Amino acid sequence: MPKYEEIANILRERIQNGEYPADSFMPNQVDLVDEFGVSRMTIKKAINILTMEGLVYSQRGSGTKILNHPFLKDKNLSYLKDYQGLSNDFENTNHDLVSEPIQFTVEFPDEVIQERLMVSDSQPVYNILRLRILDGEPFILEHTYMPVDLVPGLTKNHICHSIYSYLKKELGIKFAGAYRTISADKSSAYDEKYLNCGEHDPILEIKQVIYQKDGRPIEFSRSRNRFDVRAYSYLDIQV
């Protein structure tokens, strides 16, 4: 893990446990440089992560302020600019996240998957369907496709834990960005079965394509979220 991510994790924990209270200011960058023994650029990168997550706001000459968003405490929250995986979201929390595989096959892609992943009809892809269970309750139903040639050696053990950990730590894959669309949908038979939704409950669906540094898509996924347990945020700061 890069040093700036380690520092971001530490600072995030300090915010979450109240060491840096809401509406207060984080120590200045010079003090953080001295504390962590790193360059100022490394500290800036760490703070940028927290800024994208909506935890802090930095302005030249004013310092870095801890933001207070009480309305975001009602549901489990993900940040739209974050694409490091759900396991990463809950890694440093007291929540228990479990992945239950429903389907794990290799197949040739249909036209939709070919277009999303920029593959031909003869290039095999993983077809993964799994239920993410948080603290013993159904949380998210994920349907994921990945090109086999980009993710060699993927096993059921990986999908039962963290696929992204395997991609980053074992395969050394670096992500360039993500394209996402968010929409509301009616619950399907799968949602009712695995998410314990009612027949008329709405579903929040996140479709995303994740890109590697070379621009090639490595994932196309659809995440089905219960309307009453999941929220997504986006912080738009005018500089």
C-alpha positions in Angstrom: 0.0 0.0 0.0 1.4 3.5 -0.9 2.5 5.6 2.0 -0.1 8.3 1.3 -2.9 5.7 1.5 -1.5 4.5 4.9 -1.5 8.1 6.2 -5.0 8.7 4.8 -6.3 5.6 6.7 -4.8 6.9 9.9 -6.2 10.4 9.5 -9.6 8.9 8.5 -9.6 6.8 11.7 -8.8 9.9 13.8 -11.8 11.7 12.2 -14.1 8.8 12.8 -13.1 8.3 16.4 -13.4 12.0 17.2 -9.7 12.8 17.7 -10.3 15.4 15.0 -13.8 16.6 15.8 -16.3 17.9 13.1 -15.8 21.6 12.4 -12.3 21.6 13.8 -9.1 21.9 11.8 -6.6 19.2 11.0 -3.0 19.8 12.0 -1.2 21.8 9.3 0.7 20.0 6.6 4.1 21.0 8.1 3.2 19.2 11.4 1.9 16.2 9.5 5.2 16.0 7.5 7.1 16.0 10.8 4.8 13.4 12.4 4.9 10.9 9.6 8.4 11.6 8.2 7.3 12.0 4.6 7.3 14.7 2.0 4.7 17.4 1.8 3.5 15.9 -1.5 2.7 12.6 0.3 0.6 14.5 2.9 -1.2 16.4 0.1 -2.1 13.1 -1.6 -3.4 11.7 1.7 -5.6 14.7 2.3 -6.8 14.6 -1.3 -8.2 11.1 -0.6 -10.1 12.4 2.4 -11.3 15.4 0.4 -12.7 13.1 -2.3 -14.5 11.1 0.4 -16.2 14.3 1.7 -14.5 14.1 5.1 -12.4 17.3 4.9 -12.2 20.6 2.9 -8.9 22.3 2.2 -8.4 25.8 1.0 -5.1 27.6 0.5 -4.4 29.9 3.5 -7.3 28.5 5.6 -6.1 25.0 6.5 -8.0 21.7 6.3 -11.4 21.6 8.0 -13.2 18.5 9.2 -16.6 18.5 7.6 -19.8 17.7 9.5 -22.4 15.8 7.5 -24.9 14.5 10.0 -27.5 13.6 7.3 -25.0 11.0 6.0 -25.1 8.9 9.2 -28.5 7.4 8.4 -27.2 4.7 6.0 -24.0 2.9 5.2 -22.2 5.3 2.8 -19.9 4.9 -0.2 -18.2 7.6 -2.1 -18.8 7.8 -5.8 -15.2 8.6 -6.5 -14.0 5.5 -4.6 -13.5 2.3 -6.6 -11.3 0.3 -4.3 -13.9 -2.3 -3.6 -16.5 -2.9 -0.8 -14.0 -4.8 1.4 -11.8 -1.8 1.4 -14.7 0.4 2.5 -15.2 -1.6 5.6 -11.7 -2.8 6.3 -11.0 -0.4 9.2 -14.5 -0.6 10.7 -16.3 -2.7 13.3 -18.6 -4.1 10.6 -18.5 -7.8 9.6 -18.6 -8.1 5.8 -19.1 -11.6 4.2 -19.3 -12.5 0.5 -21.6 -15.4 -0.4 -21.0 -16.7 -4.0 -24.1 -17.5 -6.0 -22.6 -18.0 -9.4 -19.0 -18.3 -10.6 -18.5 -19.4 -14.2 -16.4 -18.7 -17.3 -18.3 -18.0 -20.5 -18.1 -16.2 -23.8 -19.6 -12.7 -23.6 -22.8 -11.5 -25.2 -23.0 -8.3 -27.2 -23.6 -6.1 -24.1 -20.6 -7.5 -22.2 -18.4 -7.3 -25.3 -19.2 -3.6 -25.6 -18.7 -2.8 -21.9 -15.4 -4.7 -21.6 -14.1 -4.1 -25.1 -13.7 -7.8 -25.8 -14.6 -10.0 -28.7 -17.1 -12.8 -28.7 -14.3 -15.3 -28.5 -12.6 -13.8 -25.4 -13.9 -15.6 -22.2 -15.0 -13.6 -19.2 -15.8 -14.4 -15.6 -19.4 -14.2 -14.7 -19.7 -13.7 -11.0 -22.8 -13.2 -8.9 -22.4 -12.8 -5.2 -24.3 -11.5 -2.2 -22.5 -9.2 0.2 -23.7 -9.6 3.7 -23.1 -6.9 6.3 -23.4 -7.8 10.0 -25.5 -10.8 9.2 -28.0 -8.9 7.0 -28.3 -8.9 3.1 -26.6 -5.8 1.9 -25.7 -5.7 -1.8 -26.2 -8.2 -4.7 -23.3 -7.8 -7.1 -23.1 -9.1 -10.7 -19.6 -8.8 -12.1 -17.9 -9.6 -15.4 -14.1 -9.6 -15.9 -11.9 -10.6 -18.8 -10.1 -13.9 -18.0 -6.9 -12.8 -19.7 -6.7 -9.7 -17.4 -7.5 -11.6 -14.2 -5.7 -14.9 -14.5 -6.1 -17.4 -11.7 -9.2 -16.0 -10.1 -10.7 -18.6 -7.7 -13.8 -19.1 -5.6 -11.6 -18.2 -2.5 -10.9 -14.8 -4.0 -14.6 -14.0 -4.6 -15.5 -15.2 -1.1 -13.1 -12.5 0.2 -11.8 -9.5 -1.8 -11.4 -9.6 -5.5 -9.8 -6.2 -5.5 -7.2 -7.3 -3.0 -6.2 -10.0 -5.4 -6.1 -7.6 -8.3 -4.0 -5.1 -6.5 -1.7 -7.1 -4.2 -1.2 -10.3 -6.2 -1.6 -9.2 -9.8 -0.2 -5.7 -9.3 -3.1 -4.1 -11.3 -3.4 -0.3 -11.2 -6.7 1.4 -11.8 -7.1 4.6 -13.8 -10.7 5.4 -13.1 -14.3 4.4 -13.2 -17.5 5.3 -15.2 -20.7 4.9 -13.2 -24.4 5.3 -13.7 -27.0 5.3 -10.9 -30.6 4.5 -11.4 -33.7 3.4 -9.6 -35.3 0.1 -10.5 -38.1 -2.3 -9.5 -37.1 -5.2 -7.4 -36.5 -8.4 -9.3 -37.0 -12.0 -8.3 -33.3 -12.2 -7.4 -33.6 -9.1 -5.3 -36.6 -10.5 -3.4 -34.8 -13.8 -2.9 -31.4 -12.6 -1.8 -31.9 -9.0 -0.5 -35.2 -9.9 1.2 -37.0 -7.1 -0.7 -40.7 -6.8 -1.0 -42.3 -7.1 -4.4 -42.8 -3.4 -4.7 -39.6 -2.2 -3.0 -37.4 0.1 -5.1 -33.8 -0.9 -5.8 -30.8 1.4 -6.3 -28.6 0.0 -9.1 -25.0 1.1 -9.7 -23.5 0.2 -13.1 -19.8 0.7 -13.4 -16.9 0.1 -15.7 -13.5 0.1 -14.1 -10.5 1.0 -16.3 -6.8 0.0 -16.0 -4.0 2.5 -16.5 -3.7 1.5 -20.2 -7.4 2.4 -20.7 -8.7 -1.2 -21.1 -11.8 -2.1 -19.0 -11.1 -4.7 -16.3 -14.6 -4.9 -14.8 -18.2 -4.3 -15.7 -20.6 -4.7 -12.8 -24.1 -4.1 -11.6 -24.7 -3.6 -7.9 -28.2 -3.9 -6.6 -28.7 -2.0 -3.4 -31.6 -2.1 -0.9 -33.1 1.3 -0.9 -33.2 1.5 2.9 -29.6 0.4 3.8 -27.3 2.0 1.2 -26.4 5.6 0.1 -23.8 7.2 -2.1 -22.3 10.6 -1.8 -20.5 13.0 -4.0 -18.8 16.2 -2.8 -18.5 19.0 -5.3 -16.1 21.7 -4.2 -15.7 24.9 -6.1 -12.1 26.1 -5.8 
